Amino acid sequence: MLDDLDARLHLWLIPLDDELDRQWVSENRRLLSSEETARCNRYLRAGDADLFLVAHVAVRRILSRYRDVAPEDWRFATGPHGRPEIVDAAVPPTLRFNLSHTPGMTAVLVHDGTDSGVDVELIGRVADPVAMSRTVCADTEREALLALAPQQQATAFCRLWTLKESFIKAKGLGLAIPLEQFWFHGFEGDGPIGLGCTPEVDTDPAAWTFTVAPATDRHVVATGCRAGVGAERSVRVEEVDLSCW
């Protein structure tokens, strides 16, 4: 059992490079709730169903490292914009999580009561990042993207998109937040990342801290956290081997 969360965000990465062993699937499907099982069954492609299964099993097994709750006993409720939260009177509100998955990778962010979010994306899923930037980027973001060499734009756009998603998920409002009303500085490089936004989106953008980094040579993962002005939230990263579950 892990100690209570410290001042760090705990980021768990679960690669899925190969087809799941069918015995693993059988043993782990029993951990899902009836609602999760129904959702998993609706996927037509085995790969999509496997990714869903890994993601939701990961949440349950990882949370059980923090509290003495069996993986199958965790209960969740979904907010009006889709963010899941733990429903258990015995679990303090200082234990929360955020989930993201993309082909080949699942990311689970475990954190305290501070609003936090994670997003992981597969580089190159957007065929034309420059065209996409016209609809999902603020003007300053698009200018920074267009200033890059064409061979750098796919990765830079992926870094930007994961940052935007991590912020949206941390806020818990989904795409109710207009994408052009908040923007990032420094997403294309290795320096500090800054958030700007209209007052309608957030009245204190300086209170947010972000990280963005490669998860593999094909994936980018970003975290966002409302840590407070001047506060730092480092990220502890753990990689999970599915064969251990």
C-alpha positions as a printed Julia matrix, in Angstrom:
245×3 Matrix{Float64}:
   0.0     0.0     0.0
   1.48    3.36   -1.06
   1.7     6.25    1.36
  -0.71    9.15    1.01
  -0.03   11.42   -1.94
   2.73   13.92   -1.47
   3.2    17.19   -3.36
   3.82   15.28   -6.58
   1.46   14.08   -9.26
   1.67   10.32   -9.67
   1.61    9.41  -13.36
   1.21    5.75  -14.27
   1.94    4.71  -17.87
   0.67    1.39  -19.24
   1.96    0.48  -22.73
  -0.1    -1.84  -24.9
   2.06   -2.85  -27.84
   0.66   -6.3   -28.55
  -2.67   -8.08  -28.59
  -3.78   -8.99  -25.09
  -3.45  -12.55  -23.91
  -6.97  -14.0   -23.81
  -6.4   -15.49  -20.36
  -5.42  -12.02  -19.09
  -8.61  -10.65  -20.62
 -10.73  -13.31  -18.94
  -9.14  -12.77  -15.54
  -9.36   -8.99  -15.63
 -12.78   -8.45  -17.18
 -14.3    -9.61  -13.9
 -13.0    -6.42  -12.27
 -15.22   -4.17  -14.39
 -18.6    -2.9   -13.28
 -21.67   -3.98  -15.25
 -21.78   -0.56  -16.92
 -18.09   -0.78  -17.91
 -18.61   -4.33  -19.21
 -21.51   -3.14  -21.38
 -19.4    -0.3   -22.78
 -16.53   -2.68  -23.5
 -18.87   -5.07  -25.31
 -20.05   -2.31  -27.65
 -16.64   -2.01  -29.32
 -16.57   -3.73  -32.71
 -12.79   -3.94  -33.03
 -10.9    -6.18  -30.62
  -8.1    -3.63  -30.35
 -10.5    -0.91  -29.19
 -12.08   -3.24  -26.65
  -8.63   -4.23  -25.36
  -7.62   -0.61  -24.94
 -10.8     0.18  -23.01
 -10.31   -2.89  -20.82
  -6.7    -2.05  -20.01
  -7.56    1.56  -19.18
 -10.37    0.73  -16.77
  -8.59   -2.21  -15.17
  -5.57    0.06  -14.72
  -7.6     2.66  -12.81
  -8.94    0.02  -10.45
  -5.67   -1.78   -9.84
  -3.68    1.43   -9.43
  -6.15    3.02   -7.0
  -5.94   -0.14   -4.9
  -2.28    0.7    -4.34
  -3.4     3.77   -2.4
  -6.3     2.41   -0.35
  -7.28   -0.97    1.02
 -10.07   -1.45   -1.51
 -10.25   -4.46   -3.84
  -9.98   -3.47   -7.53
 -13.48   -4.76   -8.28
 -15.0    -2.77   -5.4
 -14.2     0.75   -6.62
 -17.27    2.74   -7.62
 -17.29    5.82   -9.82
 -19.71    8.55  -10.82
 -19.42   10.64  -13.96
 -19.9    14.4   -13.83
 -22.07   16.33  -16.3
 -19.11   16.77  -18.66
 -17.82   13.23  -18.38
 -15.12   13.41  -15.7
 -15.25   10.32  -13.42
 -14.77   10.64   -9.67
 -14.52    8.09   -6.88
 -17.76    7.37   -5.02
 -16.92    5.89   -1.62
 -17.55    7.52    1.74
 -14.52    5.73    3.17
 -12.17    7.24    0.57
 -11.2    10.85    1.32
 -11.73   13.51   -1.37
  -7.96   14.01   -1.38
  -7.61   10.87   -3.52
  -8.6    11.55   -7.11
  -7.57   10.37  -10.56
  -7.7    11.24  -14.23
  -7.55    8.82  -17.16
  -6.46    9.05  -20.78
  -5.77    6.44  -23.44
  -4.75    6.3   -27.08
  -3.64    3.43  -29.32
  -0.65    1.81  -27.63
  -0.76    3.68  -24.32
  -2.89    4.35  -21.24
  -2.08    7.06  -18.69
  -3.55    7.26  -15.19
  -2.86   10.36  -13.1
  -3.4     9.95   -9.35
  -3.5    13.19   -7.39
  -4.84   14.93   -4.33
  -7.91   17.18   -4.18
  -6.3    19.79   -6.42
  -7.83   19.88   -9.91
  -5.49   17.98  -12.23
  -5.68   16.34  -15.63
  -3.71   14.11  -17.99
  -3.77   13.44  -21.7
  -1.74   11.03  -23.83
  -1.76   11.05  -27.62
  -0.22    9.11  -30.47
   1.97   11.33  -32.63
   0.73   11.56  -36.2
  -2.93   10.67  -35.6
  -3.81   14.09  -37.02
  -2.97   13.86  -40.71
  -2.73   17.62  -41.28
  -1.9    19.5   -38.06
  -1.69   22.84  -39.83
  -5.24   22.49  -41.15
  -6.49   21.26  -37.78
  -4.86   24.22  -36.04
  -7.31   26.57  -37.77
 -10.15   25.21  -35.66
  -8.53   24.19  -32.35
  -5.75   26.73  -31.79
  -5.61   30.3   -30.63
  -3.83   32.73  -32.96
  -0.57   32.75  -30.98
  -0.46   28.94  -30.93
  -1.02   28.73  -34.65
   1.71   31.31  -35.31
   4.18   29.28  -33.2
   3.23   26.09  -35.03
   3.59   27.64  -38.48
   7.03   29.0   -37.56
   8.36   25.45  -37.22
   9.83   23.31  -39.98
   7.2    21.0   -41.53
   8.88   17.89  -40.11
   8.53   19.32  -36.58
   4.87   20.26  -36.78
   3.3    16.86  -36.08
   5.11   16.44  -32.75
   4.61   20.08  -31.77
   0.9    19.91  -32.5
   0.64   16.7   -30.46
   2.38   18.43  -27.55
  -0.02   21.36  -27.8
  -3.1    19.17  -28.07
  -2.17   17.09  -25.03
  -1.66   20.29  -23.03
  -5.05   21.61  -24.09
  -6.72   18.31  -23.22
  -4.99   18.1   -19.83
  -6.33   21.57  -18.96
  -9.85   20.8   -20.18
  -9.91   17.56  -18.19
  -8.54   19.2   -15.06
 -11.26   21.84  -15.24
 -13.85   19.08  -15.66
 -15.82   21.01  -18.28
 -14.91   19.11  -21.42
 -15.32   20.91  -24.72
 -17.67   23.39  -23.06
 -14.48   25.47  -22.85
 -13.94   27.18  -26.24
 -10.54   26.05  -27.49
  -9.59   29.46  -28.86
 -10.16   31.14  -25.49
  -7.09   29.63  -23.84
  -3.59   29.21  -25.2
  -0.13   27.92  -24.33
   3.28   29.51  -24.68
   6.4    27.36  -25.0
   4.64   24.16  -26.04
   6.98   23.66  -29.01
  10.22   23.72  -26.98
  11.81   22.4   -23.81
  11.42   25.55  -21.69
   8.7    26.59  -19.25
   5.1    26.28  -20.41
   2.77   29.21  -19.79
  -1.01   29.38  -19.91
  -3.01   32.35  -21.1
  -6.78   32.6   -21.25
  -9.78   34.86  -21.16
 -11.3    35.59  -17.72
 -14.3    33.48  -18.65
 -12.08   30.41  -18.85
 -10.02   31.01  -15.7
  -9.42   34.09  -13.59
  -5.95   32.98  -12.44
  -3.98   31.24  -15.22
  -0.73   31.75  -13.29
  -1.99   29.24  -10.7
  -1.63   26.41  -13.22
   1.47   24.29  -13.84
   1.97   21.95  -16.8
   4.34   19.27  -18.01
   4.63   17.72  -21.46
   7.08   15.0   -22.46
   7.49   11.89  -24.6
   5.86    8.8   -23.13
   7.48    6.67  -25.85
   9.03    7.57  -29.19
   5.44    7.49  -30.58
   3.48    9.09  -27.73
   3.29   12.4   -25.9
   1.83   12.83  -22.42
   0.89   16.07  -20.67
  -0.31   16.94  -17.18
  -1.99   20.05  -15.85
  -2.52   21.03  -12.23
  -4.0    24.04  -10.44
  -1.16   24.06   -7.93
  -1.39   27.73   -6.98
   0.68   30.78   -7.89
   4.38   30.07   -7.37
   3.78   26.44   -6.41
   5.53   23.56   -8.07
   4.09   20.12   -8.73
   6.67   17.63   -9.92
   5.52   14.41  -11.57
   6.54   10.94  -10.43
   6.32    8.53  -13.36
   5.8     4.78  -13.05
   5.51    2.3   -15.92
   3.32   -0.77  -15.45
   3.96   -4.18  -16.95
   0.58   -5.75  -17.73
   1.95   -9.23  -17.21
   2.2    -8.45  -13.49
  -1.6    -8.14  -13.23
